[in-house]
């Protein structure tokens, strides 16, 4: 049987996501990919950390799952608009094809951001496994590697955007979460769309502190954890 190729789907806010038939899973919430990324990773991740640590630069971000590049692109825009230096490290063992990422419509979602549109494709086209500045305030290293094998750097914010625990259970268990926690700086935050009880239990067992934050559209809650300062 031939392997089914990923395909683009449209979510409720009009933005695209990518559906993987082999996993029966999409990269984002069906309730809105664009809104989900802004809510989980920008608003309750980056903005929340920055509110607590204003003046502490550069901000070091580690993302599990480069995927469509949406989180990286939105973070690049934030860094440029706020003139705050960001060092961004992201992993993706299975990058999307050029045919797929060139068809994604994220750059059409907000006409006030058209100045940054060209950076979306540049994020995808840049070389893997080599860190370099993409703008004056955004330096990124993409690695084509698994979480199990990657060497982590000290991190201020973790964007945990892996597939769901039902699809990739090993990524959500304590051994790999402990690997990430060890890399987190004092006062660092960990954010993810997932609100599973087992995940929260694992994070608490690593001596991280959880707080209650509302989920993105279509979800009652998400997960945010902090490492003690």
Secondary structure by P-SEA (a helix, b strand, c coil): cccccbbbbbccccbbbbbbccccccccccccaaaaaaaccccccaaaaaaaccccccbbbbbcccccaaaaaaaaaaaaaacbbbbbbbbbcccccaaaaaaccccccccccccaaaaaaaaaaccccbbbbccccbbbbbbccccccccccccccccccccccccccccccaaaaaaaaaacccbbbbbcccccaaaaaaaaaabbbbbbbbbcccccbbbbbbccc
